[in-house]
Amino acid sequence: MAAAVELASAGIKVDVFEASRTLGGRARAIELDGLTVDNGAHILVGAYRETLRLMEKVGSGRTALKRHPLHLEFPGHMKLAAPNLPAPLHLAWALLTARGLSLAEKFAAIGFMRAQQVRNFRLPADTSAAELIAAQPERVRRFLWEPLCLAALNTPVAIASAQVFLNVLRDSLAADRSASDLLLPATDFSQLFPEPAARYIEAQGGRVLRSTRITNIAKVGSGWTANEHGPYDHIVLATAPYHLPRLLALHPEFAALCEQLNALHWQPIVTTYLADPPAVHLPFAMAGMDVTGGGYAQWLFDRGALCDQHGLIAAVISGDGPYQALNHTELAAAIHAEIARIIPGLPAPLRTWVIEEKRATFACTPNLARPPTATAFPNVWLAGDYVAGDYPATLEGAVRSGVAAAMSIRRD
């Protein structure tokens, strides 16, 4: 959708093919017994400049996101909140006033960020995020670096890329004050960007064809067809990467790309929705959970505070973990028990749902080779969160890849 919006804004007519009826891919709205939620709980941060730029372009409402200064809260353990001060004072003040950390732990965290700034957030050689933060105090790792790394990279810290994690810290915590703001969606993800983008594309003369699965692409003269559609001067392959090898199988020129895609490994995201009585709410719209004692939920989102779905709590688990040994009923019960520790007297949920995206993102490991935007053909391009770039598999990474594909076409 980002690629199509960029092209449409330059007066280029585009067709967008979507296999599903619902736009958004792995960040989309779904219906649960008449309740509209997302297939996974995601957030944006102020550093997502391209996503915010395109949202503004397509007229996505300013009320679609609730902006909060950086606020990380692990109830009963740690709380960090950034004031309205210019960078880098906002982060220094947030760390110095953090509750639940000793003075030595606070200075260790500040020293870590300062050391990364000195070397411009670049490592001589990539390594694991666990090795990067190994010298930090245990509580700083447990309530700051490890949760941030897992949330951003969706990859266990032991195997996550330290360099990509530093890229995230560079553009969020170490950038201007607003870059670290939390932007919490007040609507479902299809309405946040994809649906306004579709309306924008169609207003510029393009088409968005839903429930239209493309099963083959073929070279016709200097252009390409997609099933019976076309021919097109350029084609952007924006499908999930694990679908591409089958789509490209008839074209030996893509053999190296397919080999690279087949070498990627995948990490899940599991979101559990718990429908509690309407009066149930969290201390803040987003809360972290301490998983070191055997818990499963990593982050909780209060859908009442965000979307007026009062009593509905979303619990998110990123990456592989012990929770995978449980069935959905067992997992929902375990997460309810964890939430009950921070909300005394919590009654049993009225209903629970578990949504599991088994291949939510690629495993963002050290020195991972990711394909570029360009392919073996000069008018076939790739777009997706897995395409080479500074960021892990995030909404901003996906949007940037789409913009890069569109800019390549415009230059052509």
TIFITI-169880 format. One record per residue (C-alpha): residue number from 1; residue in three letters; x, y, z. Coordinates in Angstrom, 2 decimals, m for minus. Layout:
{atom NUM,ALA,{X,Y,Z}} ...
***
This chain:
{atom 1,MET,{0.00,0.00,0.00}} {atom 2,ALA,{2.91,2.36,0.70}} {atom 3,ALA,{4.38,1.69,m2.75}} {atom 4,ALA,{1.01,2.27,m4.41}} {atom 5,VAL,{0.35,5.52,m2.54}} {atom 6,GLU,{3.78,6.90,m3.49}} {atom 7,LEU,{3.23,6.01,m7.15}} {atom 8,ALA,{m0.33,7.33,m7.19}} {atom 9,SER,{0.82,10.62,m5.69}} {atom 10,ALA,{3.18,11.01,m8.67}} {atom 11,GLY,{0.32,10.56,m11.14}} {atom 12,ILE,{1.16,6.94,m11.96}} {atom 13,LYS,{m1.85,4.64,m12.25}} {atom 14,VAL,{m1.52,1.47,m10.21}} {atom 15,ASP,{m3.43,m1.74,m9.62}} {atom 16,VAL,{m3.17,m3.35,m6.18}} {atom 17,PHE,{m4.05,m7.05,m5.86}} {atom 18,GLU,{m5.02,m8.37,m2.43}} {atom 19,ALA,{m5.75,m12.05,m1.90}} {atom 20,SER,{m7.87,m11.32,1.16}} {atom 21,ARG,{m11.03,m9.28,1.50}} {atom 22,THR,{m9.28,m7.31,4.26}} {atom 23,LEU,{m6.35,m4.98,3.63}} {atom 24,GLY,{m3.31,m4.93,5.91}} {atom 25,GLY,{m1.60,m8.31,5.56}} {atom 26,ARG,{m0.02,m9.32,8.87}} {atom 27,ALA,{m1.29,m6.12,10.55}} {atom 28,ARG,{m4.99,m6.12,9.77}} {atom 29,ALA,{m8.42,m6.05,11.34}} {atom 30,ILE,{m10.27,m9.27,12.10}} {atom 31,GLU,{m13.71,m10.05,13.53}} {atom 32,LEU,{m14.04,m12.06,16.75}} {atom 33,ASP,{m17.69,m12.84,17.45}} {atom 34,GLY,{m18.76,m9.41,16.23}} {atom 35,LEU,{m15.83,m7.63,17.88}} {atom 36,THR,{m13.34,m5.85,15.58}} {atom 37,VAL,{m9.75,m6.29,16.78}} {atom 38,ASP,{m6.36,m6.82,15.11}} {atom 39,ASN,{m4.62,m10.05,14.21}} {atom 40,GLY,{m1.84,m8.89,16.52}} {atom 41,ALA,{m1.27,m5.93,18.83}} {atom 42,HIS,{1.26,m3.54,17.30}} {atom 43,ILE,{2.35,m0.03,18.22}} {atom 44,LEU,{4.09,2.78,16.39}} {atom 45,VAL,{6.70,5.17,17.75}} {atom 46,GLY,{7.49,8.74,16.82}} {atom 47,ALA,{10.50,7.57,14.81}} {atom 48,TYR,{8.15,5.99,12.23}} {atom 49,ARG,{8.44,9.06,10.04}} {atom 50,GLU,{7.60,7.48,6.69}} {atom 51,THR,{4.52,5.74,8.09}} {atom 52,LEU,{3.32,9.00,9.64}} {atom 53,ARG,{4.06,10.92,6.43}} {atom 54,LEU,{1.98,8.54,4.33}} {atom 55,MET,{m0.82,8.48,6.90}} {atom 56,GLU,{m0.94,12.26,6.60}} {atom 57,LYS,{m0.93,12.03,2.79}} {atom 58,VAL,{m3.91,9.67,2.64}} {atom 59,GLY,{m5.87,11.59,5.26}} {atom 60,SER,{m5.69,9.03,8.03}} {atom 61,GLY,{m7.23,10.89,10.95}} {atom 62,ARG,{m5.05,12.44,13.63}} {atom 63,THR,{m7.32,10.80,16.19}} {atom 64,ALA,{m6.31,7.36,14.89}} {atom 65,LEU,{m3.21,7.41,17.11}} {atom 66,LYS,{m2.86,8.36,20.76}} {atom 67,ARG,{0.54,9.93,21.33}} {atom 68,HIS,{2.21,9.45,24.72}} {atom 69,PRO,{5.73,10.47,25.76}} {atom 70,LEU,{7.93,7.41,26.31}} {atom 71,HIS,{6.35,5.40,29.12}} {atom 72,LEU,{7.53,1.92,30.10}} {atom 73,GLU,{5.78,0.41,33.08}} {atom 74,PHE,{6.19,m3.04,34.57}} {atom 75,PRO,{3.67,m2.92,37.44}} {atom 76,GLY,{5.32,m3.63,40.77}} {atom 77,HIS,{8.82,m3.69,39.26}} {atom 78,MET,{9.85,m0.66,37.21}} {atom 79,LYS,{8.41,2.53,35.77}} {atom 80,LEU,{10.12,4.92,33.38}} {atom 81,ALA,{8.50,8.05,31.95}} {atom 82,ALA,{10.07,10.71,29.75}} {atom 83,PRO,{9.25,14.39,30.44}} {atom 84,ASN,{8.64,17.07,27.83}} {atom 85,LEU,{12.32,18.07,27.57}} {atom 86,PRO,{14.55,18.33,24.49}} {atom 87,ALA,{16.75,15.38,23.58}} {atom 88,PRO,{18.90,13.96,25.08}} {atom 89,LEU,{17.69,15.42,28.38}} {atom 90,HIS,{14.33,13.65,28.08}} {atom 91,LEU,{15.96,10.21,28.11}} {atom 92,ALA,{18.53,11.08,30.78}} {atom 93,TRP,{15.78,12.42,33.04}} {atom 94,ALA,{13.57,9.40,32.37}} {atom 95,LEU,{16.38,7.03,33.35}} {atom 96,LEU,{17.50,9.05,36.38}} {atom 97,THR,{13.95,9.22,37.77}} {atom 98,ALA,{12.97,5.64,36.89}} {atom 99,ARG,{11.32,3.78,39.76}} {atom 100,GLY,{12.58,0.32,40.56}} {atom 101,LEU,{16.19,0.86,39.49}} {atom 102,SER,{19.07,1.72,41.80}} {atom 103,LEU,{21.26,4.74,41.13}} {atom 104,ALA,{24.04,2.46,39.91}} {atom 105,GLU,{21.64,0.72,37.52}} {atom 106,LYS,{20.40,4.05,36.18}} {atom 107,PHE,{23.93,5.27,35.49}} {atom 108,ALA,{24.76,1.96,33.84}} {atom 109,ALA,{21.86,2.41,31.41}} {atom 110,ILE,{22.87,6.01,30.68}} {atom 111,GLY,{26.47,4.91,30.20}} {atom 112,PHE,{25.38,2.21,27.75}} {atom 113,MET,{23.51,4.73,25.58}} {atom 114,ARG,{26.39,7.19,25.76}} {atom 115,ALA,{28.86,4.51,24.65}} {atom 116,GLN,{26.69,3.66,21.64}} {atom 117,GLN,{26.42,7.33,20.68}} {atom 118,VAL,{30.21,7.70,20.78}} {atom 119,ARG,{30.56,4.96,18.19}} {atom 120,ASN,{27.55,6.21,16.17}} {atom 121,PHE,{25.56,3.08,17.01}} {atom 122,ARG,{27.81,1.00,14.75}} {atom 123,LEU,{29.51,m2.26,15.67}} {atom 124,PRO,{32.76,m3.43,14.05}} {atom 125,ALA,{31.05,m6.81,13.59}} {atom 126,ASP,{27.48,m7.86,14.27}} {atom 127,THR,{26.80,m10.09,17.24}} {atom 128,SER,{23.82,m11.12,19.35}} {atom 129,ALA,{21.87,m8.55,21.33}} {atom 130,ALA,{22.47,m10.71,24.42}} {atom 131,GLU,{26.22,m10.23,24.03}} {atom 132,LEU,{25.78,m6.50,23.40}} {atom 133,ILE,{23.98,m5.96,26.73}} {atom 134,ALA,{25.75,m8.68,28.75}} {atom 135,ALA,{27.65,m6.19,30.92}} {atom 136,GLN,{24.50,m4.30,31.93}} {atom 137,PRO,{23.01,m4.93,35.40}} {atom 138,GLU,{20.46,m7.74,35.53}} {atom 139,ARG,{17.45,m5.49,36.25}} {atom 140,VAL,{18.38,m3.09,33.46}} {atom 141,ARG,{18.55,m6.00,31.03}} {atom 142,ARG,{15.34,m7.51,32.39}} {atom 143,PHE,{13.13,m4.41,32.36}} {atom 144,LEU,{14.68,m2.25,29.63}} {atom 145,TRP,{16.94,m3.68,26.96}} {atom 146,GLU,{15.55,m7.20,26.65}} {atom 147,PRO,{11.85,m6.17,26.41}} {atom 148,LEU,{12.67,m3.41,23.92}} {atom 149,CYS,{14.77,m5.74,21.77}} {atom 150,LEU,{12.21,m8.53,21.75}} {atom 151,ALA,{9.36,m6.12,20.98}} {atom 152,ALA,{11.23,m4.46,18.10}} {atom 153,LEU,{12.96,m7.46,16.50}} {atom 154,ASN,{10.45,m10.19,17.44}} {atom 155,THR,{13.46,m12.45,17.92}} {atom 156,PRO,{14.78,m13.92,21.19}} {atom 157,VAL,{17.57,m11.74,22.55}} {atom 158,ALA,{20.03,m14.66,22.52}} {atom 159,ILE,{19.90,m14.81,18.71}} {atom 160,ALA,{18.77,m11.26,17.80}} {atom 161,SER,{21.02,m8.95,15.78}} {atom 162,ALA,{22.80,m6.43,17.99}} {atom 163,GLN,{23.36,m4.08,15.04}} {atom 164,VAL,{19.68,m3.96,14.06}} {atom 165,PHE,{18.75,m3.38,17.72}} {atom 166,LEU,{21.21,m0.47,17.81}} {atom 167,ASN,{19.61,0.93,14.65}} {atom 168,VAL,{16.28,0.95,16.49}} {atom 169,LEU,{17.77,2.63,19.57}} {atom 170,ARG,{19.56,5.21,17.39}} {atom 171,ASP,{16.35,6.33,15.67}} {atom 172,SER,{14.06,6.19,18.70}} {atom 173,LEU,{15.65,6.69,22.12}} {atom 174,ALA,{18.70,8.59,20.83}} {atom 175,ALA,{16.95,10.85,18.31}} {atom 176,ASP,{14.81,13.93,18.99}} {atom 177,ARG,{12.36,13.82,21.88}} {atom 178,SER,{9.27,13.03,19.80}} {atom 179,ALA,{10.98,10.04,18.15}} {atom 180,SER,{10.60,8.03,21.35}} {atom 181,ASP,{6.91,8.83,21.76}} {atom 182,LEU,{4.55,5.87,21.89}} {atom 183,LEU,{1.82,6.06,19.24}} {atom 184,LEU,{m0.94,3.72,20.36}} {atom 185,PRO,{m3.64,2.94,17.77}} {atom 186,ALA,{m7.14,4.08,18.65}} {atom 187,THR,{m8.61,2.13,15.73}} {atom 188,ASP,{m8.02,m1.19,14.02}} {atom 189,PHE,{m5.00,m1.54,11.76}} {atom 190,SER,{m6.91,m1.79,8.51}} {atom 191,GLN,{m8.50,1.60,9.23}} {atom 192,LEU,{m5.22,3.05,10.47}} {atom 193,PHE,{m3.58,3.16,7.02}} {atom 194,PRO,{m4.57,0.49,4.44}} {atom 195,GLU,{m8.22,1.52,4.00}} {atom 196,PRO,{m7.51,5.29,3.75}} {atom 197,ALA,{m4.65,4.38,1.37}} {atom 198,ALA,{m7.05,2.38,m0.81}} {atom 199,ARG,{m9.43,5.34,m1.03}} {atom 200,TYR,{m6.51,7.62,m1.94}} {atom 201,ILE,{m5.27,5.24,m4.67}} {atom 202,GLU,{m8.73,4.93,m6.19}} {atom 203,ALA,{m9.20,8.72,m6.09}} {atom 204,GLN,{m6.03,9.03,m8.20}} {atom 205,GLY,{m7.40,6.64,m10.83}} {atom 206,GLY,{m5.87,3.42,m9.51}} {atom 207,ARG,{m7.61,0.22,m8.52}} {atom 208,VAL,{m7.56,m1.95,m5.39}} {atom 209,LEU,{m8.76,m5.45,m6.26}} {atom 210,ARG,{m9.64,m7.47,m3.16}} {atom 211,SER,{m10.15,m11.23,m2.99}} {atom 212,THR,{m7.86,m11.45,m6.02}} {atom 213,ARG,{m5.03,m13.91,m5.48}} {atom 214,ILE,{m2.19,m13.69,m7.99}} {atom 215,THR,{m0.87,m17.18,m8.74}} {atom 216,ASN,{1.53,m16.43,m11.60}} {atom 217,ILE,{3.39,m13.59,m13.23}} {atom 218,ALA,{4.54,m13.78,m16.85}} {atom 219,LYS,{6.85,m11.70,m19.00}} {atom 220,VAL,{5.06,m10.23,m22.03}} {atom 221,GLY,{7.30,m8.17,m24.26}} {atom 222,SER,{8.97,m5.58,m22.05}} {atom 223,GLY,{6.23,m5.79,m19.42}} {atom 224,TRP,{4.57,m8.29,m17.08}} {atom 225,THR,{1.15,m9.78,m16.54}} {atom 226,ALA,{m0.29,m10.89,m13.21}} {atom 227,ASN,{m2.68,m13.78,m13.91}} {atom 228,GLU,{m4.80,m12.34,m16.72}} {atom 229,HIS,{m4.22,m8.72,m15.66}} {atom 230,GLY,{m1.88,m6.35,m17.47}} {atom 231,PRO,{0.55,m6.05,m19.07}} {atom 232,TYR,{2.23,m3.66,m16.66}} {atom 233,ASP,{5.38,m1.60,m17.17}} {atom 234,HIS,{6.52,m2.46,m13.63}} {atom 235,ILE,{5.44,m4.96,m11.01}} {atom 236,VAL,{6.04,m4.77,m7.26}} {atom 237,LEU,{5.99,m8.09,m5.41}} {atom 238,ALA,{4.68,m7.14,m1.98}} {atom 239,THR,{3.50,m10.53,m0.81}} {atom 240,ALA,{4.82,m12.32,2.27}} {atom 241,PRO,{8.29,m13.66,1.38}} {atom 242,TYR,{7.40,m17.32,1.95}} {atom 243,HIS,{4.82,m17.08,m0.88}} {atom 244,LEU,{7.32,m15.75,m3.41}} {atom 245,PRO,{9.27,m18.92,m4.38}} {atom 246,ARG,{6.09,m20.57,m5.70}} {atom 247,LEU,{5.10,m17.39,m7.54}} {atom 248,LEU,{8.52,m17.10,m9.17}} {atom 249,ALA,{9.17,m20.80,m9.81}} {atom 250,LEU,{8.76,m20.58,m13.61}} {atom 251,HIS,{11.47,m17.91,m13.94}} {atom 252,PRO,{15.03,m19.29,m13.49}} {atom 253,GLU,{16.33,m15.73,m13.28}} {atom 254,PHE,{14.85,m15.58,m9.75}} {atom 255,ALA,{16.60,m18.76,m8.56}} {atom 256,ALA,{19.14,m16.92,m6.40}} {atom 257,LEU,{16.42,m14.79,m4.84}} {atom 258,CYS,{14.31,m17.86,m4.06}} {atom 259,GLU,{17.30,m19.55,m2.46}} {atom 260,GLN,{17.83,m16.50,m0.26}} {atom 261,LEU,{14.14,m16.42,0.71}} {atom 262,ASN,{14.10,m20.14,1.52}} {atom 263,ALA,{17.02,m19.57,3.91}} {atom 264,LEU,{14.99,m17.19,6.09}} {atom 265,HIS,{13.67,m18.46,9.41}} {atom 266,TRP,{10.47,m17.31,11.07}} {atom 267,GLN,{9.31,m16.13,14.46}} {atom 268,PRO,{5.72,m16.12,15.75}} {atom 269,ILE,{3.58,m13.50,17.43}} {atom 270,VAL,{0.71,m14.68,19.63}} {atom 271,THR,{m2.01,m12.31,20.82}} {atom 272,THR,{m4.51,m13.35,23.45}} {atom 273,TYR,{m7.64,m11.26,23.89}} {atom 274,LEU,{m9.42,m11.50,27.23}} {atom 275,ALA,{m12.90,m10.02,27.56}} {atom 276,ASP,{m13.27,m8.92,31.18}} {atom 277,PRO,{m16.07,m6.90,32.80}} {atom 278,PRO,{m16.11,m3.30,31.46}} {atom 279,ALA,{m14.73,m1.85,34.71}} {atom 280,VAL,{m11.44,m3.75,34.37}} {atom 281,HIS,{m8.55,m1.58,33.21}} {atom 282,LEU,{m4.75,m1.41,33.34}} {atom 283,PRO,{m2.77,1.34,35.14}} {atom 284,PHE,{m1.61,2.58,31.70}} {atom 285,ALA,{m2.77,1.78,28.17}} {atom 286,MET,{0.31,m0.41,27.66}} {atom 287,ALA,{2.05,m2.36,30.42}} {atom 288,GLY,{5.05,m4.68,30.42}} {atom 289,MET,{5.08,m8.02,32.21}} {atom 290,ASP,{7.95,m9.70,34.06}} {atom 291,VAL,{8.47,m13.07,32.35}} {atom 292,THR,{11.54,m14.15,34.31}} {atom 293,GLY,{9.44,m16.05,36.86}} {atom 294,GLY,{7.92,m18.31,34.24}} {atom 295,GLY,{5.23,m15.96,32.90}} {atom 296,TYR,{4.22,m15.88,29.25}} {atom 297,ALA,{2.63,m12.49,28.44}} {atom 298,GLN,{5.21,m9.83,27.58}} {atom 299,TRP,{3.02,m6.77,26.97}} {atom 300,LEU,{m0.58,m5.94,27.83}} {atom 301,PHE,{m2.77,m3.44,25.98}} {atom 302,ASP,{m5.93,m1.94,27.46}} {atom 303,ARG,{m8.34,m1.81,24.52}} {atom 304,GLY,{m10.76,0.18,26.66}} {atom 305,ALA,{m8.28,3.03,27.02}} {atom 306,LEU,{m7.31,2.80,23.35}} {atom 307,CYS,{m10.42,1.87,21.38}} {atom 308,ASP,{m13.31,2.20,23.86}} {atom 309,GLN,{m13.58,m1.61,23.98}} {atom 310,HIS,{m13.87,m1.51,27.75}} {atom 311,GLY,{m12.75,m4.59,29.65}} {atom 312,LEU,{m10.89,m6.05,26.65}} {atom 313,ILE,{m7.20,m6.70,27.29}} {atom 314,ALA,{m4.75,m7.86,24.61}} {atom 315,ALA,{m1.71,m9.84,25.78}} {atom 316,VAL,{1.19,m10.17,23.34}} {atom 317,ILE,{3.96,m12.75,23.13}} {atom 318,SER,{6.79,m12.21,20.64}} {atom 319,GLY,{9.11,m14.93,19.38}} {atom 320,ASP,{9.56,m18.58,20.23}} {atom 321,GLY,{9.17,m19.67,23.85}} {atom 322,PRO,{7.87,m22.22,26.39}} {atom 323,TYR,{4.29,m21.03,25.84}} {atom 324,GLN,{4.26,m23.04,22.60}} {atom 325,ALA,{3.83,m26.23,24.66}} {atom 326,LEU,{0.36,m25.02,25.76}} {atom 327,ASN,{m2.90,m25.22,23.88}} {atom 328,HIS,{m4.94,m22.04,23.47}} {atom 329,THR,{m7.19,m22.71,26.46}} {atom 330,GLU,{m4.22,m23.36,28.73}} {atom 331,LEU,{m2.39,m20.28,27.47}} {atom 332,ALA,{m5.39,m17.99,28.00}} {atom 333,ALA,{m5.84,m19.35,31.55}} {atom 334,ALA,{m2.16,m18.84,32.37}} {atom 335,ILE,{m2.20,m15.27,31.06}} {atom 336,HIS,{m5.35,m14.48,33.03}} {atom 337,ALA,{m3.56,m15.65,36.19}} {atom 338,GLU,{m0.62,m13.36,35.35}} {atom 339,ILE,{m2.89,m10.35,34.86}} {atom 340,ALA,{m4.65,m11.14,38.14}} {atom 341,ARG,{m1.35,m10.54,39.95}} {atom 342,ILE,{m1.39,m6.87,38.91}} {atom 343,ILE,{m5.19,m6.40,39.08}} {atom 344,PRO,{m6.27,m7.76,42.48}} {atom 345,GLY,{m9.69,m9.39,42.55}} {atom 346,LEU,{m9.81,m9.85,38.77}} {atom 347,PRO,{m12.78,m12.09,37.92}} {atom 348,ALA,{m12.58,m14.85,35.34}} {atom 349,PRO,{m12.74,m13.51,31.78}} {atom 350,LEU,{m16.09,m13.64,30.03}} {atom 351,ARG,{m14.45,m14.88,26.83}} {atom 352,THR,{m10.94,m15.44,25.47}} {atom 353,TRP,{m9.47,m15.71,21.99}} {atom 354,VAL,{m5.92,m16.63,20.96}} {atom 355,ILE,{m4.57,m15.51,17.57}} {atom 356,GLU,{m1.32,m17.10,16.47}} {atom 357,GLU,{0.72,m15.81,13.55}} {atom 358,LYS,{3.27,m18.62,13.24}} {atom 359,ARG,{5.31,m16.79,10.60}} {atom 360,ALA,{4.74,m13.24,11.79}} {atom 361,THR,{8.26,m11.98,11.00}} {atom 362,PHE,{11.63,m13.21,9.84}} {atom 363,ALA,{14.11,m14.08,12.58}} {atom 364,CYS,{16.30,m10.98,12.74}} {atom 365,THR,{19.65,m12.65,13.44}} {atom 366,PRO,{23.22,m11.28,13.18}} {atom 367,ASN,{24.61,m10.69,9.69}} {atom 368,LEU,{21.37,m11.78,8.05}} {atom 369,ALA,{21.46,m11.39,4.25}} {atom 370,ARG,{18.19,m9.77,3.14}} {atom 371,PRO,{17.30,m9.24,m0.53}} {atom 372,PRO,{17.44,m5.74,m2.03}} {atom 373,THR,{14.54,m3.89,m3.62}} {atom 374,ALA,{15.81,m4.55,m7.15}} {atom 375,THR,{15.62,m8.04,m8.70}} {atom 376,ALA,{17.12,m9.83,m11.68}} {atom 377,PHE,{14.65,m7.99,m13.92}} {atom 378,PRO,{14.88,m4.19,m14.20}} {atom 379,ASN,{11.11,m3.72,m13.85}} {atom 380,VAL,{10.35,m6.20,m11.07}} {atom 381,TRP,{10.74,m4.94,m7.51}} {atom 382,LEU,{10.38,m6.26,m3.99}} {atom 383,ALA,{8.57,m4.60,m1.08}} {atom 384,GLY,{8.08,m5.98,2.39}} {atom 385,ASP,{9.41,m5.87,5.93}} {atom 386,TYR,{12.05,m8.48,5.01}} {atom 387,VAL,{13.69,m6.38,2.28}} {atom 388,ALA,{17.19,m5.10,3.08}} {atom 389,GLY,{17.18,m2.04,5.34}} {atom 390,ASP,{18.17,m0.71,8.74}} {atom 391,TYR,{15.02,m1.88,10.50}} {atom 392,PRO,{13.69,m5.25,11.60}} {atom 393,ALA,{10.27,m6.55,10.52}} {atom 394,THR,{8.23,m3.56,11.68}} {atom 395,LEU,{5.45,m1.46,10.19}} {atom 396,GLU,{7.99,1.27,9.43}} {atom 397,GLY,{10.34,m1.23,7.80}} {atom 398,ALA,{7.52,m2.42,5.54}} {atom 399,VAL,{6.50,1.13,4.63}} {atom 400,ARG,{10.08,2.18,3.88}} {atom 401,SER,{10.52,m0.77,1.55}} {atom 402,GLY,{7.38,0.19,m0.34}} {atom 403,VAL,{8.54,3.78,m0.66}} {atom 404,ALA,{11.95,2.58,m1.89}} {atom 405,ALA,{10.30,0.42,m4.58}} {atom 406,ALA,{8.12,3.33,m5.70}} {atom 407,MET,{11.08,5.72,m5.84}} {atom 408,SER,{13.02,3.20,m7.94}} {atom 409,ILE,{10.13,3.04,m10.41}} {atom 410,ARG,{9.83,6.82,m10.51}} {atom 411,ARG,{13.54,7.15,m11.25}} {atom 412,ASP,{13.17,4.57,m14.01}} 
***
